[in-house]
Amino acid sequence: MNPFSPRHDLAQHRDKQLRTGIIDAADRSWHFRLHFDATGTELLACSGVKRRPPAKAGGQKLQL
């Protein structure tokens, strides 16, 4: 297993409680999820996703 992969780090903390956090870029173009150890002092993993620009007028709309 790759020692730098998030699965490797998270697997070491399998039996412990983890803390998670979310960061959204100010322009909402990126979304990041952070995984910390139980004390919140060590970053174990981070993933980021680039978001698509919002649909233009007349595009698909969200139904609630």
N, C-alpha and C positions, 0 to 999 in steps of 0.2 A: 504494500500500500504506500502511496506517495506520502512522505512525512509532512508535506506542505498542504495537503488537501484538507478541507474543512471536516470531512468525515473522520479523518485520523484524529484530529484534535478533539472533536466532539465525542468520539468513541472513548477517549480516555476519561471523560467526565460523565459517562453513561449513568452511573448510579448517584450522581449529585444533581442538585437543583441548579439550573442555569438561569441567567437573566438575559432577556432579549431587548433589543431596542430597534427603533425604526427611524430613519432619516429620509426626508423628502427634500429634494433640491428646491430652492426658492421658486424657480420657474416650473417646478413639477416635472422636469424632463428626466430625472433619475429618481429611483427608489432604492434605498439600501436597508438591509436587515443585518443587525449585529448580534452576535452571540458572545456573552461574557461568562466567566466563571461565577460561582455562587456569591462571591464577595463583590463582584462588579469591577474588579481591579485588573483583570486580564482578558484581553480580547482574544477569543478562541477562533472565531470565524466571522467573515463578512461576505455578503453577496450583494451585487448591485444589478439592477435591471433598468435599461433605458426604455422610457415610455414613449409611445407614439404620440404625435401631436393630436389634439382633440379633433373630432370630425367637424367638418364645415357645416354651415346651416343647411338643413335639408337632409343631413346624413342620418345614420341610425341613432335612435334615441333610447335612453334608458327607461324602462317601464318599472314602476314600483307597485 
